[in-house]
Amino acid sequence: MNTTDIKSKILVGNSFPFSLVRCAQLTVEQKSVAELKALLADTEVASFWGHANTRAAAESVLGVSLAPRSERPALTLSLEGLPMLDGDTFDTCWLLSPDYPEGFRPAIGVEVGLEQISGWQVLKLTWQCK
């Protein structure tokens, strides 16, 4: 694992596939949009943002580009069980997920309109793999 990867970029997405959690300890912390925005101000973003329709709204909230290097990027795992994107390994992942009105469920195959976003939730995922 290249440890400089962990410190030089911030891994950001709108959701994380929990089927990729393979190490003994994962800590999930609720954070604020302001904390994530401040962290991203001077750091390169490694984005695996999956929904183009919400990306522009998220970029507006954070003030940085969340455009992934490829369309619909897929995370993989390092030998240590840490998330990898575009050859870089990370021990931390930040999620910015839209909040929707209570009880709202999007129709199958239909993109959610920006008018449905009522706010944003930030989670910080940190792996401690041995």
N, CA and C atoms as a LAMMPS dump frame, in Angstrom:
ITEM: TIMESTEP
0
ITEM: NUMBER OF ATOMS
390
ITEM: BOX BOUNDS ff ff ff
-5.0000000000000000e+02 5.0000000000000000e+02
-5.0000000000000000e+02 5.0000000000000000e+02
-5.0000000000000000e+02 5.0000000000000000e+02
ITEM: ATOMS id mol type element x y z
1 1 1 N 0.838 -1.178 0
2 1 2 C 0 0 0
3 1 3 C 0.882 1.239 0
4 2 1 N 0.582 2.178 -0.837
5 2 2 C 1.294 3.443 -0.885
6 2 3 C 0.638 4.39 0.109
7 3 1 N 1.283 4.625 1.262
8 3 2 C 0.666 5.437 2.308
9 3 3 C 0.534 6.898 1.903
10 4 1 N 1.286 7.355 0.921
11 4 2 C 1.112 8.734 0.479
12 4 3 C -0.251 8.916 -0.175
13 5 1 N -0.791 7.846 -0.751
14 5 2 C -2.118 7.932 -1.341
15 5 3 C -3.143 8.325 -0.291
16 6 1 N -3.043 7.74 0.904
17 6 2 C -4.009 7.983 1.959
18 6 3 C -4.01 9.445 2.367
19 7 1 N -2.864 10.087 2.398
20 7 2 C -2.777 11.45 2.883
21 7 3 C -2.941 12.514 1.795
22 8 1 N -2.726 12.171 0.535
23 8 2 C -2.701 13.189 -0.507
24 8 3 C -4.047 13.415 -1.189
25 9 1 N -4.998 12.514 -1.004
26 9 2 C -6.303 12.635 -1.642
27 9 3 C -7.384 12.266 -0.647
28 10 1 N -8.569 12.814 -0.9
29 10 2 C -9.723 12.492 -0.071
30 10 3 C -10.721 11.727 -0.931
31 11 1 N -11.109 10.542 -0.489
32 11 2 C -12.072 9.71 -1.191
33 11 3 C -13.484 10.181 -0.833
34 12 1 N -14.272 10.535 -1.857
35 12 2 C -15.612 11.083 -1.637
36 12 3 C -16.602 10.408 -2.576
37 13 1 N -17.764 10.084 -2.04
38 13 2 C -18.848 9.533 -2.843
39 13 3 C -20.187 9.857 -2.222
40 14 1 N -21.252 9.389 -2.858
41 14 2 C -22.586 9.638 -2.326
42 14 3 C -23.134 8.428 -1.566
43 15 1 N -22.508 7.277 -1.723
44 15 2 C -22.871 6.085 -0.953
45 15 3 C -21.691 5.126 -1.008
46 16 1 N -21.677 4.177 -0.075
47 16 2 C -20.581 3.206 -0.06
48 16 3 C -21.165 1.799 -0.073
49 17 1 N -20.644 0.916 -0.929
50 17 2 C -21.145 -0.46 -0.973
51 17 3 C -20.625 -1.262 0.228
52 18 1 N -21.467 -1.479 1.21
53 18 2 C -21.024 -2.166 2.428
54 18 3 C -20.619 -3.608 2.173
55 19 1 N -20.913 -4.137 1.013
56 19 2 C -20.412 -5.476 0.675
57 19 3 C -18.891 -5.459 0.525
58 20 1 N -18.28 -4.26 0.432
59 20 2 C -16.823 -4.153 0.346
60 20 3 C -16.158 -3.972 1.711
61 21 1 N -16.922 -3.999 2.789
62 21 2 C -16.318 -3.906 4.121
63 21 3 C -15.846 -5.292 4.498
64 22 1 N -14.524 -5.47 4.511
65 22 2 C -13.949 -6.797 4.74
66 22 3 C -12.942 -6.828 5.884
67 23 1 N -12.724 -5.722 6.555
68 23 2 C -11.76 -5.765 7.656
69 23 3 C -12.503 -5.656 8.981
70 24 1 N -11.789 -5.949 10.04
71 24 2 C -12.399 -6.132 11.353
72 24 3 C -13.064 -4.886 11.922
73 25 1 N -12.538 -3.713 11.622
74 25 2 C -13.107 -2.534 12.266
75 25 3 C -13.316 -1.397 11.278
76 26 1 N -14.545 -0.933 11.232
77 26 2 C -14.92 0.237 10.444
78 26 3 C -15.647 1.176 11.377
79 27 1 N -15.171 2.401 11.473
80 27 2 C -15.812 3.411 12.297
81 27 3 C -16.587 4.351 11.388
82 28 1 N -17.818 4.638 11.751
83 28 2 C -18.661 5.568 10.998
84 28 3 C -19.015 6.718 11.921
85 29 1 N -18.669 7.936 11.486
86 29 2 C -18.939 9.125 12.286
87 29 3 C -19.774 10.107 11.479
88 30 1 N -20.756 10.704 12.119
89 30 2 C -21.517 11.76 11.47
90 30 3 C -20.704 13.049 11.585
91 31 1 N -20.564 13.747 10.481
92 31 2 C -19.823 15.003 10.429
93 31 3 C -20.713 16.072 9.799
94 32 1 N -20.219 17.289 9.763
95 32 2 C -20.995 18.382 9.164
96 32 3 C -20.519 18.656 7.74
97 33 1 N -21.386 19.279 6.97
98 33 2 C -21.012 19.699 5.621
99 33 3 C -19.835 20.673 5.715
100 34 1 N -19.848 21.545 6.714
101 34 2 C -18.767 22.526 6.882
102 34 3 C -17.422 21.83 7.103
103 35 1 N -17.403 20.746 7.878
104 35 2 C -16.154 20.009 8.112
105 35 3 C -15.613 19.408 6.818
106 36 1 N -16.496 18.803 6.043
107 36 2 C -16.061 18.212 4.778
108 36 3 C -15.609 19.291 3.809
109 37 1 N -16.354 20.368 3.735
110 37 2 C -15.999 21.473 2.832
111 37 3 C -14.617 22.028 3.175
112 38 1 N -14.344 22.231 4.452
113 38 2 C -13.038 22.754 4.881
114 38 3 C -11.918 21.777 4.541
115 39 1 N -12.16 20.49 4.734
116 39 2 C -11.159 19.471 4.43
117 39 3 C -10.825 19.433 2.944
118 40 1 N -11.833 19.614 2.103
119 40 2 C -11.641 19.53 0.656
120 40 3 C -11.057 20.8 0.031
121 41 1 N -11.028 21.877 0.776
122 41 2 C -10.608 23.164 0.218
123 41 3 C -9.214 23.117 -0.399
124 42 1 N -8.293 22.401 0.21
125 42 2 C -6.906 22.369 -0.277
126 42 3 C -6.407 20.956 -0.546
127 43 1 N -7.316 20.048 -0.876
128 43 2 C -6.943 18.65 -1.055
129 43 3 C -7.506 18.126 -2.361
130 44 1 N -6.789 17.253 -3.017
131 44 2 C -7.276 16.631 -4.238
132 44 3 C -8.404 15.66 -3.907
133 45 1 N -9.447 15.686 -4.714
134 45 2 C -10.614 14.824 -4.501
135 45 3 C -10.518 13.595 -5.397
136 46 1 N -10.684 12.431 -4.791
137 46 2 C -10.832 11.182 -5.534
138 46 3 C -12.306 10.823 -5.415
139 47 1 N -13.057 11.051 -6.484
140 47 2 C -14.508 10.909 -6.43
141 47 3 C -14.99 9.618 -7.089
142 48 1 N -15.938 8.973 -6.416
143 48 2 C -16.656 7.855 -7.025
144 48 3 C -18.152 8.17 -7.035
145 49 1 N -18.46 9.462 -7.235
146 49 2 C -19.851 9.919 -7.241
147 49 3 C -20.616 9.172 -8.317
148 50 1 N -21.751 8.619 -7.955
149 50 2 C -22.453 7.733 -8.856
150 50 3 C -23.665 8.294 -9.572
151 51 1 N -24.176 9.426 -9.142
152 51 2 C -25.398 9.956 -9.744
153 51 3 C -25.148 11.351 -10.291
154 52 1 N -25.109 11.452 -11.606
155 52 2 C -24.803 12.726 -12.255
156 52 3 C -25.836 13.794 -11.921
157 53 1 N -27.093 13.398 -11.722
158 53 2 C -28.135 14.396 -11.479
159 53 3 C -27.966 15.12 -10.14
160 54 1 N -27.363 14.49 -9.143
161 54 2 C -27.157 15.162 -7.858
162 54 3 C -25.753 15.745 -7.717
163 55 1 N -24.867 15.401 -8.629
164 55 2 C -23.481 15.852 -8.501
165 55 3 C -23.361 17.36 -8.541
166 56 1 N -24.064 18.025 -9.44
167 56 2 C -23.966 19.491 -9.531
168 56 3 C -24.411 20.152 -8.229
169 57 1 N -25.467 19.64 -7.623
170 57 2 C -25.934 20.203 -6.349
171 57 3 C -24.9 19.972 -5.248
172 58 1 N -24.31 18.792 -5.218
173 58 2 C -23.287 18.489 -4.215
174 58 3 C -22.049 19.351 -4.418
175 59 1 N -21.65 19.546 -5.674
176 59 2 C -20.496 20.402 -5.968
177 59 3 C -20.759 21.834 -5.516
178 60 1 N -21.981 22.288 -5.686
179 60 2 C -22.341 23.638 -5.25
180 60 3 C -22.238 23.761 -3.726
181 61 1 N -22.656 22.738 -3.017
182 61 2 C -22.602 22.733 -1.552
183 61 3 C -21.16 22.719 -1.057
184 62 1 N -20.304 21.918 -1.695
185 62 2 C -18.928 21.753 -1.226
186 62 3 C -17.931 22.725 -1.848
187 63 1 N -18.269 23.294 -2.988
188 63 2 C -17.369 24.248 -3.64
189 63 3 C -16.197 23.6 -4.355
190 64 1 N -16.294 22.311 -4.672
191 64 2 C -15.248 21.597 -5.405
192 64 3 C -15.892 20.689 -6.448
193 65 1 N -15.101 20.273 -7.412
194 65 2 C -15.59 19.326 -8.407
195 65 3 C -15.606 17.92 -7.813
196 66 1 N -16.69 17.216 -8.052
197 66 2 C -16.816 15.819 -7.639
198 66 3 C -16.873 14.896 -8.849
199 67 1 N -16.413 15.414 -9.994
200 67 2 C -16.434 14.616 -11.222
201 67 3 C -15.441 13.462 -11.088
202 68 1 N -15.914 12.227 -11.23
203 68 2 C -14.98 11.103 -11.192
204 68 3 C -14.127 11.054 -12.446
205 69 1 N -12.999 10.354 -12.366
206 69 2 C -12.102 10.235 -13.519
207 69 3 C -12.716 9.402 -14.632
208 70 1 N -13.655 8.512 -14.288
209 70 2 C -14.334 7.696 -15.288
210 70 3 C -15.831 7.676 -14.977
211 71 1 N -16.622 7.357 -15.968
212 71 2 C -18.064 7.287 -15.756
213 71 3 C -18.386 6.061 -14.91
214 72 1 N -19.18 6.25 -13.871
215 72 2 C -19.612 5.189 -12.961
216 72 3 C -18.432 4.37 -12.434
217 73 1 N -17.497 5.017 -11.734
218 73 2 C -16.321 4.308 -11.235
219 73 3 C -16.7 3.255 -10.195
220 74 1 N -15.938 2.179 -10.183
221 74 2 C -16.17 1.099 -9.218
222 74 3 C -15.011 1.027 -8.233
223 75 1 N -15.346 0.982 -6.952
224 75 2 C -14.333 0.778 -5.928
225 75 3 C -13.908 -0.681 -5.924
226 76 1 N -12.658 -0.903 -5.571
227 76 2 C -12.152 -2.252 -5.361
228 76 3 C -11.494 -2.279 -3.989
229 77 1 N -10.914 -3.409 -3.632
230 77 2 C -10.245 -3.533 -2.334
231 77 3 C -8.769 -3.832 -2.51
232 78 1 N -7.962 -3.244 -1.621
233 78 2 C -6.537 -3.572 -1.574
234 78 3 C -6.381 -4.927 -0.904
235 79 1 N -5.175 -5.468 -0.92
236 79 2 C -4.906 -6.731 -0.235
237 79 3 C -5.174 -6.622 1.263
238 80 1 N -5.07 -5.395 1.798
239 80 2 C -5.31 -5.162 3.22
240 80 3 C -6.791 -5 3.539
241 81 1 N -7.652 -4.96 2.521
242 81 2 C -9.089 -4.788 2.735
243 81 3 C -9.538 -3.34 2.753
244 82 1 N -8.679 -2.437 2.267
245 82 2 C -9.018 -1.014 2.221
246 82 3 C -9.582 -0.653 0.847
247 83 1 N -10.447 0.368 0.794
248 83 2 C -10.998 0.765 -0.508
249 83 3 C -9.927 1.352 -1.422
250 84 1 N -10.049 1.017 -2.708
251 84 2 C -9.152 1.531 -3.736
252 84 3 C -9.985 2.152 -4.852
253 85 1 N -9.457 3.241 -5.402
254 85 2 C -10.068 3.892 -6.559
255 85 3 C -8.951 4.374 -7.461
256 86 1 N -9.014 3.997 -8.719
257 86 2 C -8.028 4.435 -9.709
258 86 3 C -6.593 4.153 -9.261
259 87 1 N -6.374 3.024 -8.591
260 87 2 C -5.043 2.624 -8.166
261 87 3 C -4.583 3.217 -6.848
262 88 1 N -5.368 4.11 -6.247
263 88 2 C -5.014 4.705 -4.958
264 88 3 C -5.77 3.995 -3.84
265 89 1 N -5.105 3.828 -2.697
266 89 2 C -5.67 3.155 -1.529
267 89 3 C -5.997 4.186 -0.462
268 90 1 N -7.124 3.975 0.223
269 90 2 C -7.597 4.938 1.22
270 90 3 C -7.985 4.22 2.503
271 91 1 N -7.745 4.875 3.649
272 91 2 C -8.225 4.331 4.917
273 91 3 C -9.409 5.139 5.44
274 92 1 N -9.795 6.177 4.679
275 92 2 C -10.933 7.018 5.05
276 92 3 C -11.751 7.315 3.807
277 93 1 N -13.052 7.339 3.98
278 93 2 C -13.967 7.684 2.894
279 93 3 C -15.018 8.634 3.449
280 94 1 N -15.301 9.68 2.716
281 94 2 C -16.326 10.649 3.098
282 94 3 C -17.532 10.48 2.187
283 95 1 N -18.71 10.427 2.786
284 95 2 C -19.948 10.307 2.03
285 95 3 C -20.787 11.559 2.217
286 96 1 N -21.263 12.095 1.122
287 96 2 C -22.198 13.222 1.136
288 96 3 C -23.467 12.711 0.467
289 97 1 N -24.496 12.519 1.264
290 97 2 C -25.726 11.935 0.749
291 97 3 C -26.882 12.918 0.903
292 98 1 N -27.718 13.023 -0.129
293 98 2 C -28.844 13.936 -0.038
294 98 3 C -29.917 13.434 0.927
295 99 1 N -30.531 14.366 1.636
296 99 2 C -31.712 14.078 2.446
297 99 3 C -32.93 14.363 1.589
298 100 1 N -33.936 13.502 1.719
299 100 2 C -35.185 13.659 0.981
300 100 3 C -36.333 13.79 1.974
301 101 1 N -37.475 14.278 1.519
302 101 2 C -38.629 14.379 2.427
303 101 3 C -38.948 13.017 3.054
304 102 1 N -39.438 13.047 4.283
305 102 2 C -39.76 11.813 4.988
306 102 3 C -40.719 10.952 4.171
307 103 1 N -40.379 9.683 4.054
308 103 2 C -41.216 8.738 3.329
309 103 3 C -41.038 8.75 1.819
310 104 1 N -40.185 9.635 1.309
311 104 2 C -39.985 9.731 -0.141
312 104 3 C -39.215 8.517 -0.644
313 105 1 N -39.711 7.921 -1.712
314 105 2 C -39.01 6.819 -2.379
315 105 3 C -39.059 7.093 -3.871
316 106 1 N -37.902 7.221 -4.506
317 106 2 C -37.908 7.485 -5.951
318 106 3 C -38.467 6.305 -6.725
319 107 1 N -39.085 6.595 -7.838
320 107 2 C -39.601 5.542 -8.707
321 107 3 C -38.428 4.758 -9.289
322 108 1 N -38.637 3.492 -9.542
323 108 2 C -37.599 2.634 -10.114
324 108 3 C -37.201 3.166 -11.486
325 109 1 N -35.894 3.341 -11.673
326 109 2 C -35.371 3.794 -12.958
327 109 3 C -35.534 5.273 -13.235
328 110 1 N -35.983 6.053 -12.247
329 110 2 C -36.192 7.488 -12.437
330 110 3 C -35.196 8.251 -11.576
331 111 1 N -34.501 9.213 -12.191
332 111 2 C -33.571 10.053 -11.44
333 111 3 C -34.36 10.99 -10.524
334 112 1 N -33.833 11.225 -9.349
335 112 2 C -34.471 12.108 -8.388
336 112 3 C -34.213 13.558 -8.79
337 113 1 N -35.25 14.372 -8.77
338 113 2 C -35.109 15.789 -9.091
339 113 3 C -34.445 16.552 -7.958
340 114 1 N -33.696 17.576 -8.311
341 114 2 C -32.993 18.374 -7.297
342 114 3 C -33.959 19.025 -6.316
343 115 1 N -35.184 19.278 -6.752
344 115 2 C -36.178 19.895 -5.863
345 115 3 C -36.557 18.964 -4.709
346 116 1 N -36.234 17.685 -4.832
347 116 2 C -36.527 16.727 -3.766
348 116 3 C -35.476 16.754 -2.65
349 117 1 N -34.307 17.352 -2.903
350 117 2 C -33.239 17.387 -1.893
351 117 3 C -33.572 18.442 -0.851
352 118 1 N -33.671 17.986 0.397
353 118 2 C -34.006 18.911 1.489
354 118 3 C -32.788 19.266 2.342
355 119 1 N -31.674 18.606 2.122
356 119 2 C -30.452 18.865 2.881
357 119 3 C -29.424 17.811 2.549
358 120 1 N -28.339 17.78 3.349
359 120 2 C -27.239 16.851 3.089
360 120 3 C -26.769 16.214 4.378
361 121 1 N -26.377 14.966 4.296
362 121 2 C -25.839 14.183 5.402
363 121 3 C -24.379 13.852 5.076
364 122 1 N -23.502 14.015 6.048
365 122 2 C -22.092 13.685 5.849
366 122 3 C -21.687 12.593 6.834
367 123 1 N -21.078 11.544 6.295
368 123 2 C -20.534 10.473 7.116
369 123 3 C -19.066 10.287 6.774
370 124 1 N -18.272 10.037 7.803
371 124 2 C -16.847 9.736 7.642
372 124 3 C -16.643 8.277 8.022
373 125 1 N -16.167 7.481 7.062
374 125 2 C -15.891 6.071 7.285
375 125 3 C -14.37 5.91 7.434
376 126 1 N -13.927 5.275 8.517
377 126 2 C -12.494 5.071 8.747
378 126 3 C -12.241 3.599 9.038
379 127 1 N -11.3 3.019 8.26
380 127 2 C -10.944 1.609 8.402
381 127 3 C -9.707 1.469 9.257
382 128 1 N -9.703 0.447 10.121
383 128 2 C -8.526 0.054 10.878
384 128 3 C -8.321 -1.43 10.626
385 129 1 N -7.674 -1.738 9.527
386 129 2 C -7.432 -3.133 9.155
387 129 3 C -6.08 -3.577 9.71
388 130 1 N -6.023 -4.793 10.163
389 130 2 C -4.758 -5.305 10.732
390 130 3 C -4.104 -6.242 9.78
